[in-house]
Amino acid sequence: MTYKITLIPGDGIGPEVSNAARRCVDATGVKIDWEIAEAGADVIEKYGTPLPQETLESIRKNKIALKGPLTTPIGTGFRSVNVAIRKELDLYVCLRPCKSFKGVRSRYENINLVVVRENTEDLYAGIEFEEGKQETKNLISEIEKLSQKKIKPDSGISIKPISISGTKRIVEFAFEYAVKHNRKKVTAITKANIMKFTDGLFYAAAREVAKQYEGKIEYEERLIDNMCMQLVQKPELYDVLVLPNLYGDILSDLCAGLIGGLGIAPGANLGNGIAVFEAIHGSAPKYTGQNKVNPVAMILSAVLMLDYIGEKEAARKLENAVAKIIAEGKSVTYDLKTDRNDPTAVGTSQMADAIIEELAIDK
Ligand code: NAD
């Protein structure tokens, strides 16, 4: 079987890490017909937009994309091309597994957490009212009337919508993920003691979903502030974490920190039957074209993609090959060396070569 998959190389370091990931996936033997689609700062001149319609169409048609990082251009009307892709395709799940690899410098060992972040609602909905504008003044007086509470007149306002339907679908995803991946527990995290009608509603909807999994998957709740401390003190107590958008954004970086940083942290944006896989890191423009940065986050995003399309064995082998090369510590990029100036560090493509050689041994 041949899969047709959209490949968005991205910009900055994107093309280098995407190419490394593509070569590693091809080396697993899984047959993929890659459809290259452009996006990002480099294509604005050609298409008049950083997100050409052709690119969105390619993802809609193929249903799966592997995407390199994209710089957010300033002054084009786009908040972020990445956010635009998620919105256009209703990719409501941001999945970020955080797993320790032996050989990566980190304060922690044996971390194996999965962050499931809601990707479309909450303070990221983009509903904002600027301080001083007439509509903001109108809104403030309306809120004061309705709530009998005072708001300082020189305030800006951001709206936080959280819905029952939006929460149920993200929590259902978290439980289904737990079932499929032999996980034991789902923890829902909010600040419901303070935001009763948004975060409180998130808990209420989550409890409804949790009932369907009683006896199969454990369910518990934590407040976000306590959770930050708990993860730093005893991360081994946790398994799958499900959160509204903003807390999920913050906590997934915290979890990336637990495993040693951005160079090895993969991600996926998932919707109904549609998926875009990408590293958590950005386009690191200062390293563009230097064949220097770590390709692992992108390669592990491709591992998630292989798992998603059902190529479990190929996914397992590629992850094992990555783990072996990192553990050996020889053919790794500068960021995985004890001394970042270590002259024995290899380049992006050489690290991919080493992983591909390791795959060949495992055949
Ligand atoms: P960044 O992740 O691009 O880089 C921050 C630093 O992290 C780099 O300077 C580098 O030291 C390190 N780093 C990142 N990736 C690495 C890798 N693969 N190997 C080794 N080190 C690595 O974050 P930034 O500088 O804040 O953002 C740069 C651009 O990327 C911005 O335009 C931002 O909007 C965009 N961005 C895109 C995405 C995405 O495409 N999903 C995500 C985050 C940021």
Residues whose N, C-alpha, C, O or C-beta is under 5 A from the ligand:
A	BS01	NAD	G68 P69 L70 T71 T72 N82 L262 G263 A279 I280 H281 G282 S283 A284 P285 V293 N294 D335
